[in-house]
C-alpha cells in the first residue's frame, strides 16, 4: 500500500507546467501510482494527475465508480485524448488542487477516444462517455498544465483569484 502525498495547490506555478512522457515502467512509477491512489481516495477525489503531487510525468489515476460501490481504480500512462462528441457542460466541476472547494461549470466533450498505456506497459484504446469522459479530460488537462479554472470566464476567474489571495494572506498570518 502506498503513502499519502501532499497535493500541490493553486496558485502554485508548477501546476501550469507540461508533463513529460513516461519512458519506462519502473518500481518508482509503480510506487508513485500507489501513492497517488492513496492520496486521491483520502482527499477524497475521483481523479488525480501526477503534477498534482509535484511529479511532472504523464500519469493519471482515477476511479469512475460511485462512492458506495466497489472501487474501480484505473491508471493512464502517456494518455492521448481525442474529443469525439458534442460539447456539454460539466456541472459544478471541482479539483483537489483548487482550494476553497471552488466549483464551476466547464465545457467538456460528451465522448472521447482514449489511447494510453497501462501499468503493465501495454497500450490500449477505448471510447469513453459521460462522467468517466469528464474525469479523463479534467485529469489529462493537468498533464498539459491546464486547470479547470483556466476554462471559465474571465470575471469568474478574477473573483476566484481575489478569494484565493485573501485566503493565502490569512493563512500566512496564522
C-alpha positions as CSV (number, residue, x, y, z in Angstrom):
1,X,0.0,0.0,0.0
2,X,1.3,3.4,-0.9
3,X,1.7,6.6,1.1
4,X,-0.3,9.8,1.0
5,X,1.5,12.6,-0.7
6,X,0.9,16.3,-0.4
7,X,-1.4,17.8,-3.0
8,X,0.0,20.9,-4.8
9,X,-2.5,23.8,-4.6
10,X,-3.3,26.7,-6.9
11,X,-1.7,29.2,-7.4
12,X,1.5,27.1,-7.3
13,X,3.1,27.8,-10.7
14,X,4.2,24.2,-11.2
15,X,0.6,23.3,-11.9
16,X,0.9,25.3,-15.2
17,X,3.8,23.2,-16.4
18,X,3.5,20.4,-19.0
19,X,4.5,16.9,-18.0
20,X,7.0,14.6,-19.7
21,X,6.1,11.2,-21.1
22,X,6.9,8.1,-19.1
23,X,9.6,6.2,-21.0
24,X,9.7,3.0,-18.8
25,X,7.5,1.4,-16.2
26,X,9.8,1.2,-13.1
27,X,9.4,0.4,-9.5
28,X,9.4,4.1,-8.8
29,X,6.5,4.6,-11.3
30,X,4.5,1.8,-9.6
31,X,5.2,3.3,-6.1
32,X,4.1,6.8,-7.4
33,X,0.8,5.2,-8.8
34,X,0.2,3.5,-5.4
35,X,0.8,6.8,-3.6
36,X,-1.5,8.7,-6.0
37,X,-4.3,6.3,-5.3
38,X,-3.9,6.6,-1.6
39,X,-3.8,10.4,-1.9
40,X,-6.8,10.5,-4.2
41,X,-9.0,8.2,-2.1
42,X,-8.1,10.0,1.2
43,X,-8.7,13.5,-0.3
44,X,-11.4,12.3,-1.3
45,X,-11.5,12.6,-5.1
46,X,-12.3,10.7,-8.3
47,X,-9.1,11.5,-10.1
48,X,-5.5,12.7,-9.7
49,X,-2.7,13.6,-12.1
50,X,1.0,13.3,-11.2
51,X,1.6,17.1,-11.4
52,X,-0.9,17.5,-8.5
53,X,1.6,15.6,-6.3
54,X,4.6,17.5,-7.7
55,X,5.7,14.9,-10.3
56,X,5.7,16.2,-13.9
57,X,5.2,12.9,-15.6
58,X,2.2,11.9,-17.8
59,X,0.4,9.7,-15.3
60,X,-3.3,9.8,-14.3
61,X,-5.2,7.7,-11.7
62,X,-8.9,7.8,-11.4
63,X,-11.9,5.8,-10.2
64,X,-15.2,6.4,-12.0
65,X,-17.3,4.2,-9.7
66,X,-20.0,5.7,-7.4
67,X,-18.7,6.3,-3.9
68,X,-20.7,3.5,-2.3
69,X,-19.8,0.8,-4.9
70,X,-16.7,-1.4,-5.2
71,X,-13.6,0.6,-6.2
72,X,-12.6,0.5,-9.9
73,X,-9.1,2.1,-9.9
74,X,-7.7,3.0,-13.4
75,X,-4.2,4.1,-14.4
76,X,-3.4,6.0,-17.6
77,X,0.2,6.5,-18.6
78,X,1.0,8.9,-21.5
79,X,-2.7,9.3,-22.3
80,X,-3.8,10.8,-25.6
81,X,-7.4,12.1,-25.7
82,X,-9.4,12.8,-28.9
83,X,-12.6,14.7,-28.4
84,X,-15.3,12.9,-30.4
85,X,-18.6,14.2,-29.1
86,X,-20.9,17.2,-28.7
87,X,-19.8,19.8,-26.2
88,X,-21.7,19.6,-22.9
89,X,-21.4,21.4,-19.6
90,X,-19.7,19.6,-16.7
91,X,-21.8,21.0,-13.9
92,X,-20.0,22.0,-10.7
93,X,-16.6,20.7,-11.6
94,X,-14.0,20.9,-8.8
95,X,-10.4,19.9,-8.3
96,X,-8.2,18.7,-5.5
97,X,-5.6,21.3,-6.4
98,X,-8.1,24.2,-6.4
99,X,-8.6,25.4,-2.9
100,X,-11.7,26.7,-1.1
101,X,-13.8,23.9,-2.6
102,X,-14.4,26.1,-5.6
103,X,-16.7,24.7,-8.3
104,X,-17.7,25.9,-11.8
105,X,-19.4,24.7,-14.9
106,X,-16.9,23.7,-17.6
107,X,-17.4,22.9,-21.2
108,X,-16.3,19.3,-22.0
109,X,-16.8,16.8,-24.8
110,X,-19.5,14.3,-24.1
111,X,-17.4,11.4,-25.6
112,X,-13.7,10.9,-26.1
113,X,-11.4,8.4,-27.7
114,X,-8.6,7.4,-25.3
115,X,-5.2,5.9,-26.1
116,X,-2.9,5.2,-23.2
117,X,-0.5,2.7,-21.6
118,X,-1.5,0.7,-18.6
119,X,0.8,-0.1,-15.6
120,X,1.6,-3.4,-17.4
121,X,3.3,-1.4,-20.2
122,X,0.6,-2.4,-22.8
123,X,-1.1,0.2,-25.0
124,X,-4.9,0.2,-25.0
125,X,-7.6,2.2,-26.7
126,X,-11.2,2.8,-25.8
127,X,-14.1,5.1,-26.3
128,X,-15.5,6.7,-23.2
129,X,-18.5,8.8,-22.4
130,X,-20.4,10.5,-19.6
131,X,-18.8,11.1,-16.2
132,X,-15.8,9.0,-16.9
133,X,-15.0,11.1,-20.1
134,X,-15.2,14.2,-18.0
135,X,-12.8,12.8,-15.4
136,X,-10.3,11.8,-18.1
137,X,-10.5,15.2,-19.8
138,X,-10.0,17.0,-16.5
139,X,-7.0,14.9,-15.4
140,X,-5.3,14.9,-18.8
141,X,-5.6,18.7,-18.9
142,X,-3.4,18.7,-15.8
143,X,-0.7,17.0,-17.8
144,X,-0.7,20.0,-20.2
145,X,-0.6,22.5,-17.3
146,X,-4.3,23.4,-17.6
147,X,-6.7,23.7,-14.7
148,X,-10.4,23.7,-15.0
149,X,-10.4,27.4,-13.8
150,X,-8.5,28.2,-17.0
151,X,-11.7,27.3,-18.8
152,X,-14.1,29.6,-17.0
153,X,-15.0,33.2,-17.8
154,X,-12.5,36.0,-17.0
155,X,-14.8,37.7,-14.5
156,X,-15.5,34.4,-12.5
157,X,-11.7,33.7,-12.6
158,X,-10.8,37.2,-11.4
159,X,-13.3,36.9,-8.5
160,X,-11.9,33.4,-7.6
161,X,-8.3,34.7,-7.7
162,X,-9.2,37.5,-5.3
163,X,-10.7,35.0,-2.9
164,X,-7.6,32.8,-3.1
165,X,-5.3,35.8,-2.5
166,X,-7.3,36.7,0.7
167,X,-7.2,33.1,1.8
168,X,-3.4,32.8,1.3
169,X,-2.8,36.1,3.2
170,X,-4.9,34.9,6.1
171,X,-3.1,31.6,6.1
172,X,0.3,33.3,6.2
173,X,-0.8,35.4,9.2
174,X,-1.7,32.4,11.2
